[in-house]
């Protein structure tokens, strides 16, 4: 049996678990070792994308799934230009932005 593509697997997981959104589903699949091709677009990564001019910070608290996927595509292109997987860049950005915020550098 052929494994499901990462985004299909994420969508399936979201449909099976009530209240599970794309960020949490992507994090679960990454941390379970299933995919490094999905972005965990939390506040730290979204601020980073805004600061680099990749995508403006969304207004409001959350973003719809289609907007999540659009931003994920932008972030994936950025990661590809760096030569690393989305999951690797996502995690590095998260750590860097979190520390910068704690140190009040942002």
N, C-alpha and C positions, 0 to 999 in steps of 0.2 A: 504494500500500500504506500503510495506516494505521500509525503508529508504536506500539510497545508502551507500555502504561502503565509509569511508572517502577518500581513495585514488581515488576511482571511481568518487566521487563527485568533488574532486579537478581536476581530468583530464577533466571532463565534463565542469566545470567552465572555465578552461584554453582554451578549444576548442570553447567556446561560446564568450569569450572576447578576441579580438585581442590584442596581445602584453602582455597578462597576463601570467607570469611565475609561476613556482611552489612556489617560496618564497612568492610572493604577494598573490597567491590564498590560500596558507596555512595560511597566516596571516589574510586574510579576513574571512576564515572559523573559525579560532580560536577566533578572536575578535567578530564575530557574534554569538559566543556561540555554534557553530555547532560541533567543533572538538578540542579536546586537544591531539589528536593522530598524528598530523602532525607537522613536524619541520619547523621552519622558519630559514633556514640556510643562515643567512647573514654573513657579514665579521666578526663580533664579535664572532659568534658561530663557524665559520670555524677556526678562530685563536685559540679559546679555544680547539677545537678538535685536532688541530696540536700540541699545547703545551702539551696536555695530551697523545699524541701518538696514538690517536684514528684513525686519518686519516691525511695525509700530506696536508698542505695548497695547494689548487689548483694553478697551474700556469695560468697566464692570468686573464682575467676579470670575466668570467662566466664559469659555468659548464653545460654540457648537462643534459637533464632530467634523463637519466639512471644513470648518476653519482650522481645526486642530490638524487635520490631514494636510491642508494647504501649507501651514506653517512647518509641519514635519518635513514636507518636500523641500522647502527652502533650507531648513536646517540640514537635511541630508545632502543637498548640493554643497553646502558649506563644508560639511565633514569630508565629502569626497574630494573637494579641492585641497583639503589638508592631508588627504591620503589615509584617513582613519575611518573606522566604522562609526555609524551614527551613535551607537551606544557608548563607545569609548569617548567620543567628543562630548556627548551629553553629560556623562559622568564627570569628566574633567571640568567642564564649564560649571556644573552644579557645585562642585567642591570649591572652585576658585571664587565664584560669586558668593557663596555662603560665607566663606572666610572673609572676603572683602567687606561684606555687609556687617559681619560681627566686629571687624576691626574698624568699622565706620570709614572705610575707604571709598564707599559709594554714597 
